[in-house]
C-alpha cells in the first residue's frame, strides 16, 4: 500500500478533516473537508481507494473536536503518545487523532504495553490480535512500539494490599501504574533521542463517557472521594513502592480527548467504517465486563437508567464538575 500524496489530495478537498489510511479515507467532517459526492468519486478514481462517509464516525469526530477545543487538550506542534491496546476506544482515538497531524502539525506515536496479568499476556507480540494492531498503525503511517513489562500486576496489587492498612488494590490499579511507567519511560526516550520538549509531549488515553461516569458512581458506592477523569492533567514525578521493587514514574501530562464520547457511538462508527478492533476485554480476566465488581455493577446501573434517561451519564459527570466548581468558589 502506498502513502497518499497529500498535495494531490488538496486539489479535491481539505485533508485536515479526513482520516487518511493507505487502504481507505474516512471523512471526519463532510462540510469542513469540502467533500461533495462528485469530489468523492474523483478521489476514489484518482487514488484507487474507497472514501468512506459514516454519520456515526462524523458524530464522534465532532464531539471529540468540540471537547478538544473547549479544554485546549491539543495545541499546535504537540507530540502525542497514544496508549494503544487495540480495543475499540484506543483504536478509535488513534484514527480520530490522525487528521491533527495536518490540522495542528502534531506528531503521533502509538505504544502498546505488553502486560503480564496473572500469567496471561493479552498484548504479547505473538498474539494474532496484536498483529492486527500493528497493521492498523502501518495503514495510518503512525510509528508503533510494543513494550513488554514482565512482572505480574496481580502479584503487584497483592503486595500493595498486604502492606496497606485496610486498602485492597485491584490488579487494574497496578496495571494502570505499569502503563504509565512504560509510557513515561518512552517519553524520556523521545526527549533524549528526538530532542522534543517535555512540555510538548502528552500521553493520550482512550477513556470514554462510560469510563468517567462509571468511575464517579463506583467511588460513591465505595464511600470514597468522588473522583472525575479530567480532560487534561499534569502528573509530577512519583515512585511506587511494591516492596520487592520500585517503579519511578516520570513527570507527564495525560489527556483524554474521548471523555464526551460514548462507547455505543464508537462501536457503531468502527462498524460503519469496517475497522476491526481487538476485543481485549474478553481476554483480560479483570476487565469491567467480567466478574462481579462494583465497577461492573455501576456500569449496569447506568446502562439500565439510560433506557429511560438518555443523557444520564452526561448528567452524572456534569453534577460532579459543577460541585467541584461550587466548592472551589466558597
C-alpha positions in Angstrom: 0.0 0.0 0.0 1.3 3.4 -1.0 1.0 6.6 1.1 -1.5 9.1 -0.1 0.0 12.2 -1.8 -1.4 15.0 0.4 -0.6 17.7 -2.1 -2.6 15.9 -4.8 -5.4 15.3 -2.3 -5.6 19.0 -1.6 -6.8 19.6 -5.2 -10.1 17.9 -4.3 -10.7 18.7 -0.6 -9.4 19.7 2.8 -7.3 16.7 4.1 -7.3 18.2 7.6 -10.8 16.8 8.1 -10.1 13.3 6.8 -8.6 10.3 8.5 -6.1 9.0 5.9 -5.1 5.4 5.8 -3.2 3.7 3.0 -6.2 1.5 2.2 -9.1 4.0 2.7 -10.0 7.5 3.6 -12.6 8.2 6.3 -14.5 11.5 6.4 -14.4 13.3 9.8 -16.5 16.3 8.6 -18.0 16.3 5.2 -18.7 20.1 5.4 -15.2 21.1 6.6 -13.5 18.7 4.3 -15.5 20.4 1.5 -16.2 17.0 0.1 -19.1 16.7 -2.4 -20.3 13.4 -3.9 -18.6 14.3 -7.2 -15.2 15.1 -5.5 -15.5 11.8 -3.5 -15.8 9.9 -6.7 -12.9 11.7 -8.3 -10.7 10.9 -5.2 -11.6 7.2 -5.4 -10.8 7.1 -9.1 -7.5 9.0 -8.6 -6.1 7.2 -5.6 -7.9 3.9 -6.2 -9.1 3.5 -2.6 -12.6 4.0 -1.1 -13.7 7.2 0.6 -16.0 6.3 3.5 -18.6 8.6 5.0 -20.2 7.4 8.2 -22.6 9.5 10.2 -21.5 7.9 13.4 -17.8 8.5 12.7 -18.6 12.1 11.9 -20.5 12.4 15.1 -17.7 11.1 17.4 -15.2 13.2 15.5 -17.3 16.3 16.1 -17.9 15.5 19.7 -14.2 15.0 20.3 -13.3 18.1 18.3 -15.6 20.3 20.4 -14.2 18.7 23.6 -10.6 19.2 22.5 -11.3 22.9 21.6 -13.2 23.6 24.9 -10.4 22.4 27.2 -7.5 23.1 24.8 -6.4 19.5 25.1 -4.3 19.5 22.0 -2.2 22.5 20.9 -0.1 23.1 17.7 3.1 21.1 17.4 2.3 18.7 20.3 3.8 15.2 20.4 1.1 12.7 21.2 1.9 9.3 22.7 -1.2 7.1 22.4 -1.6 4.2 24.7 -2.9 1.7 22.2 -4.5 -1.5 23.5 -6.2 -2.0 20.1 -9.6 -2.1 21.8 -12.4 -0.1 20.3 -11.7 3.1 22.3 -8.0 3.4 21.8 -8.2 2.4 18.2 -11.0 4.9 17.5 -8.9 7.6 19.3 -5.9 6.8 17.1 -8.0 7.2 13.9 -9.6 10.4 15.2 -6.2 11.9 16.1 -4.7 11.2 12.7 -6.0 14.4 11.0 -4.5 16.5 13.7 -1.1 15.9 12.1 -2.3 18.1 9.3 -4.6 20.3 11.3 -2.2 21.1 14.2 1.1 19.7 12.9 1.3 17.2 15.7 3.5 14.1 15.9 1.8 10.8 16.9 3.4 7.7 18.3 1.5 4.6 19.4 2.6 2.4 22.2 1.2 -1.0 23.1 2.1 -2.2 26.6 2.6 -6.0 26.9 1.4 -6.6 30.4 1.5 -9.8 32.5 -1.9 -10.3 34.1 -1.6 -13.4 36.3 0.3 -15.2 33.6 -2.0 -14.1 30.8 -0.4 -11.8 28.2 -3.2 -10.2 26.2 -0.8 -7.8 24.3 2.1 -10.2 23.7 3.7 -9.5 20.3 2.9 -13.0 19.1 -0.8 -12.6 19.7 -2.6 -12.5 16.4 -4.8 -9.6 17.6 -1.6 -7.6 18.4 -0.5 -8.2 14.8 -3.8 -6.5 13.7 -2.9 -3.5 15.8 0.4 -3.3 14.0 -1.4 -3.5 10.7 -3.7 -0.6 11.7 -0.6 1.6 12.6 1.1 0.7 9.3 -2.1 1.7 7.4 -2.2 5.0 9.3 1.5 5.5 8.9 1.9 6.0 12.6 5.1 4.8 14.4 4.2 1.9 16.8 6.1 0.2 19.6 5.3 -2.8 21.7 7.0 -2.6 25.1 6.9 -5.6 27.5 6.7 -5.5 31.3 7.2 -8.9 32.8 6.2 -8.5 36.5 2.8 -9.9 37.3 0.3 -7.0 38.0 -1.9 -9.3 40.1 1.0 -10.1 42.4 1.9 -6.4 42.5 -1.6 -5.4 43.7 -1.4 -8.2 46.3 1.9 -6.8 47.6 0.3 -3.3 47.9 -2.7 -4.7 49.6 -0.7 -6.7 52.1 1.4 -3.7 53.1 -1.5 -1.3 53.4 -4.0 -0.7 56.2 -7.5 -1.6 55.1 -7.0 -0.9 51.4 -7.4 -3.6 48.8 -5.8 -2.8 45.5 -7.2 -4.4 42.3 -4.9 -5.7 39.5 -6.4 -2.8 37.4 -4.7 -0.3 39.7 -1.3 -1.9 39.2 -2.0 -2.3 35.5 -2.6 1.5 35.2 0.6 2.2 37.1 2.6 -0.1 34.9 1.2 1.5 31.7 2.0 5.0 33.0 5.5 3.8 34.0 6.1 2.3 30.5 4.6 5.3 28.6 6.6 7.9 30.7 9.8 6.0 30.1 9.0 6.0 26.4 8.6 9.8 26.6 12.0 10.0 28.3 13.5 8.2 25.3 11.8 10.7 22.9 13.2 13.6 24.8 16.7 12.2 24.7 16.6 10.8 21.1 14.3 13.2 19.3 15.2 16.3 21.2 11.5 17.1 21.9 10.4 19.4 24.7 8.9 17.6 27.6 6.1 20.1 28.0 5.0 19.5 24.4 4.6 15.7 24.9 1.2 14.4 26.0 0.1 10.8 26.8 -3.3 10.2 25.1 -5.7 7.7 26.7 -9.0 6.4 25.2 -11.2 6.9 28.3 -14.8 7.5 27.3 -18.0 8.9 28.8 -18.8 5.4 30.2 -15.4 5.2 31.9 -15.9 8.6 33.6 -19.5 8.1 34.8 -18.8 4.5 36.0 -15.7 5.8 37.9 -17.8 8.5 39.7 -20.6 6.1 40.7 -18.1 3.4 41.8 -16.3 5.9 44.1 -19.7 6.9 45.7 -20.6 3.2 46.3 -17.2 2.6 47.9 -17.6 5.5 50.2 -14.5 7.1 48.6 -13.6 10.6 47.5 -15.6 11.3 44.3 -13.0 11.4 41.6 -13.6 12.5 38.0 -11.4 11.8 35.0 -10.1 15.1 33.7 -9.6 16.0 30.1 -6.0 17.2 30.8 -3.9 16.7 33.9 -0.3 17.1 34.8 1.4 14.5 37.0 4.5 15.1 39.0 7.4 12.5 39.2 6.5 9.8 41.7 7.7 6.4 42.9 5.5 3.4 43.7 7.0 1.0 46.2 5.9 -2.6 45.7 8.3 -3.8 48.4 10.0 -6.2 46.1 10.8 -3.5 43.6 10.1 0.2 42.9 8.7 1.9 39.9 9.7 5.5 39.2 7.1 7.4 37.1 8.3 10.4 35.2 6.6 13.7 35.2 4.0 13.8 32.4 0.8 15.3 31.0 -2.1 12.9 30.4 -5.0 13.9 28.1 -8.3 12.1 27.5 -9.9 13.5 24.3 -12.8 11.0 24.2 -14.4 11.7 27.6 -17.5 13.2 25.9 -17.9 10.3 23.5 -20.0 7.2 24.3 -18.8 3.6 23.6 -22.0 2.8 21.7 -21.3 5.6 19.2 -17.7 4.4 18.9 -18.8 0.8 18.2 -21.2 2.0 15.5 -18.6 4.2 13.9 -16.0 1.5 13.7 -18.5 -0.9 12.3 -19.7 1.5 9.6 -16.1 2.2 8.7 -15.1 -1.5 8.7 -12.4 -1.1 11.2 -11.7 -4.3 13.1 -10.7 -3.8 16.7 -9.2 -6.1 19.3 -11.8 -7.4 21.9 -9.2 -7.3 24.6 -11.8 -7.1 27.4 -12.8 -10.7 26.6 -9.2 -11.8 27.2 -8.3 -9.8 30.3 -9.6 -11.7 33.4 -10.1 -8.4 35.3 -11.9 -6.4 32.7 -15.1 -4.5 33.5 -17.3 -7.0 31.7 -16.1 -9.9 33.8 -16.5 -10.8 37.4 -18.9 -9.1 39.9 -17.0 -6.0 40.8 -18.6 -2.7 42.0 -17.4 -1.1 38.7 -19.4 -3.6 36.7 -22.5 -3.1 38.8 -22.2 0.7 38.4 -21.9 0.2 34.6 -25.1 -2.0 34.6 -27.0 0.5 36.8 -26.2 3.4 34.5 -26.9 1.3 31.4 -30.4 0.5 32.7 -31.1 4.1 33.7 -30.0 5.1 30.2 -33.1 3.3 28.7 -35.3 6.0 30.3 -32.9 8.9 30.8 -30.8 9.1 27.6 -28.3 11.6 28.9 -27.9 10.1 32.5 -24.1 9.6 32.1 -23.6 13.2 31.0 -25.7 14.4 34.0 -23.6 12.3 36.4 -20.4 13.8 35.1 -21.9 17.3 35.0 -23.1 17.1 38.6 -19.6 16.3 39.9 -17.9 19.0 37.8 -20.4 21.6 39.0 -19.9 20.5 42.6 -16.1 20.9 42.2 -16.6 24.4 40.8 -19.1 25.3 43.6 -16.8 24.2 46.4 -13.7 25.8 44.9 -15.5 29.2 44.8 -16.5 29.0 48.5 
